[in-house]
Amino acid sequence: MAGEEKKERPRYQLRQAAGCFWILDMQQEGVPFHRPVVVNEAGAEIWRLSAQGKSQEEIAVLLSERYKEDVEKVRRDVKQFQETLRECGIVTPKESGWVRSDEG
């Protein structure tokens, strides 16, 4: 429609297929091919919360309260998840939250 701005889709997107969650690079050229990263349900939830702009700490507190888990354990799990994704080139750490590698 005239006058409407087309919203650019994020490079990395979470998808669910065949009972699994996948993080896909939607802008890759094909060579080299970046394999999708398979994540579990907890990883998918962490991804969705980070996509909403939540910081690691906010995510840890939310998940700790939701699942009645020790916040220190959840904090470690969230940090490990972020580190794993960063090793795949998907996110980079930022003091107050997360920045996907294609966002700066």
Secondary structure as the mmCIF struct_conf table of DSSP 4:
data_model
#
loop_
_struct_conf.conf_type_id
_struct_conf.id
_struct_conf.beg_label_comp_id
_struct_conf.beg_label_asym_id
_struct_conf.beg_label_seq_id
_struct_conf.end_label_comp_id
_struct_conf.end_label_asym_id
_struct_conf.end_label_seq_id
TURN_TY1_P TURN_TY1_P1 ALA A 2 GLY A 3
HELX_LH_PP_P HELX_LH_PP_P1 GLU A 4 PRO A 10
BEND BEND1 ARG A 11 ARG A 11
STRN STRN1 TYR A 12 ALA A 17
TURN_TY1_P TURN_TY1_P2 ALA A 18 GLY A 19
STRN STRN2 CYS A 20 ASP A 25
TURN_TY1_P TURN_TY1_P3 MET A 26 GLN A 27
BEND BEND2 GLY A 30 PRO A 32
HELX_LH_PP_P HELX_LH_PP_P2 ARG A 35 PRO A 36
STRN STRN3 VAL A 37 VAL A 39
HELX_RH_AL_P HELX_RH_AL_P1 GLU A 41 ALA A 51
TURN_TY1_P TURN_TY1_P4 GLN A 52 GLY A 53
HELX_RH_AL_P HELX_RH_AL_P2 GLN A 56 TYR A 67
TURN_TY1_P TURN_TY1_P5 LYS A 68 LYS A 68
HELX_RH_AL_P HELX_RH_AL_P3 VAL A 71 GLU A 87
TURN_TY1_P TURN_TY1_P6 CYS A 88 GLY A 89
BEND BEND3 ILE A 90 ILE A 90
STRN STRN4 VAL A 91 LYS A 94
TURN_TY1_P TURN_TY1_P7 GLU A 95 SER A 96
STRN STRN5 GLY A 97 ARG A 100
TURN_TY1_P TURN_TY1_P8 SER A 101 ASP A 102
#
